[in-house]
């Protein structure tokens, strides 16, 4: 997708909710290069850089994705509400709680996983897919625990401490009411909790925006995912 200078917005609930196995989801980002030329006929977006897929998923009580495999893709899971019991060939037995972020790199060897809601209540998890810049890398796994008021890079960059180096960078921000943040350059941002003002426009949970340079002020405690392609 070519990100325009003028900010544009996509509302999650304007898209049809689908799903599979034990979950329901809205697919807000689907790249036509991987999902076919009609992928965005429903109003979804095509992504930015190597970021090509985003689903906002609700797991039924004790629902699960069922065991399945991936290869040559980086799978990122951001917890919004509830918990996940993670099963699979990477990080088996790791439990994810609210705000935790799980990154699984399939690489050339691939991985299998099943994400399970262990609770009697619905939960919510955002899943993003990114293509690695270099094929054939070993499979790897990492969990991040973002902190309130601290910018957390969970994917991309090329500093020595960065996990999963890439020009496509993803940050998860946890903001308290009244906190501000700024990002330079073109971006896609998805607000998954709370509300705020982004470049003078009100956005609420379930709004995705894109534009050039981001200035955001939280009106409530908020969770925000920001994706950029930094050349």
N, C-alpha and C positions, 0 to 999 in steps of 0.2 A: 504494500500500500504506500502511495506517496502521501506523506503527511503535509497538509496544507498549513500556511502561515495562520490562517483563520482557524480558531479552535472549533472542533466539531465534537458532537456527543452522540453516544449510542446508549440507549436505556435497555438494560437486560430484559425487562419484562415486555419489551416490544417484540422479542423473539419467541418463537414457539419452544416450549419445554419438551425435551425428549428424554431419553435415558436408556439404560440397559441394566441387566442383572438387578442388583438391589439399590439402584440410585436413579435419581432424576436430575437432569442438568440442562442448562442453557449454554450453547456453544457460541461465544461472542467473537472468537477469532478462528478462522479456518483459511489457510493459504490455498489459493486455487492451484498452485504448482503441485500440491500434494493431495488435495481433496477434489480436484477437477474444476473445469472452467465455470461451472454454475455454483461453486461453493458459497459465494456471497450474495446469491439471489434472494436470500432471506433477510438481508440487511446486515449480516455479520461482516466483520472486517478481515483483511488479509494479513495483518501483522506488520512487523518492522524488523529489518535486519534478518537474523536467523530465527527469530521468534515467530512461530507459525500456527499456534493453537492455544486457545484458552477456553476452559469449561468451568462454569460455576455450578458445582454439584452438591446435591443434598442426598445423603445416605439415609435410607429407611432405617428404623430401629433394627439392629442386628443385620443390616444389609451389607453386601460386599460386592466388590468388582468381579470376583472369582479370579483364580490364578490365570495369568496370561503373560505373554512375552513381548519384549521390545528389543530392537537392535538399531544401532546408529542414531539414537535420539537421546536427549537429556530431558528427563521427566521431573518436573518441579511441583511439589504439593504444598500449598499454604493453608494451614488450618484457620478457620474463622470461628466456628462453634463446635463444641463437643470434642470427641476423641477418636483416634484411629489406632487399631492394632495392626501393625505392619507385618506381613508375612512375605517371604521370598528368598531369592538367592543372594540378595544384598541386604545387610542390616536386619536379618530375620529376628523378630521378637521385640523390635523397637516400638514403643508406644509414643504416639504423637498427641500433644495436647494443644489447647487454644494458643494460637500465634506461632506454634512451631512450624518450621519449614524443612521439608525433606527434598533432597536433590539426589536423583539416581541417574548415573551416566551408563547407558547401555554399551557404548563403544562397539568394537568389532565382535567381542565375545557375547554380548547381549546379557539380559537378565530377565527373570520371571518374578512376578509379584502379585499379591492379593492384598487389597486394603479393606479392612473390616471395621464396621461400626460396632463396638462392643456394648453399646448402651441401649436402654429402652426408649431413648428419645432420638429424633432426627438430628443429624449433625450437618456440617457444611464445610466443604473443602474446595479450594480453587486449584485447578491443575493447569499448568503451562507446559508446552513442549517447545524445545529449541533444538535446532540442528547443530551438532558440534562443528567447529570450523575445520577440524582435522579428523578424517576417518581412521578407523582401526585402533583407536585408543583403548586401554584396558577399562573394564567396567569399574565404577567407583561409586561411593555412597557417602553422604554427609548430611547431618541435621544441624540447622541453625535455630537459635532461640532469640529472636529480636527483642530488644529492650525498649521500654517507653522512652521517647525523646532522643533515641540514638539511631542514626541512619545505618541500616544493615544491608550491605551488598551480599546478596545470596547467589549471584551468578555473574560471571564476566569480569572484565578488566584484565590488566596484565601486570599488576604489581606482584611482587614475590608472594605476598600472603593471600592473594586472590584465589579462590577455588574456581575450577572450571573456566580457565581463561577464554575470553571471547570478546569481540567488538560489541556484541549484544550484551547489555548490562541490565540486571534486574535488581531493584532495591525494594525492600519491604519496610514501610514506615509505620510506627505506632506513635500517634500524636495525642496529647491531651488537649482538651478544649482551650482554644486561644493560641496554641503553638503554630508557628509558621515554618515553611520550608520553601526552598527555591532550587530549581534545576535548570541549567542552561542547555539549549539545543532542542531538537525535535524529540518528541516523547509520545508514548501511550501510557495513560494512567487509569487504574481501575480502583474505585473506592468500594471496599467490602465491609465497612463498618462505619457508622456515624454519618457525618455530613461536613461540608466545608465550602469555602469559596475558592475556586480555582480560576485565576485570571479574570476576576470580577464576575464569575458565573457560579451560581449555586449548584453544587453537585451533592448527591445523596447516595447511600448504599445501593449498588447495582448500576451506577453510571460509569461508563467508560468514555474518556475524552482523549483527544489527540491535538497536537498543536506545536508551536515553536516557543520554547521557554515556559517554565511553569512556576507560578507563584501561588502557594496554597496556604490558607489559614483554616484550621480546624474549628468548626462551630460546636462540635461534640468530640468526645474521645473517638478517634478514627483509626482505621487500618487502611493503608493505601499501598498499592503495588505499582511501581513505576518502571517502565521498560524503555530503554534508549538504545540506539545503535551509534556507537561512538567511533568515528573513523580516525 
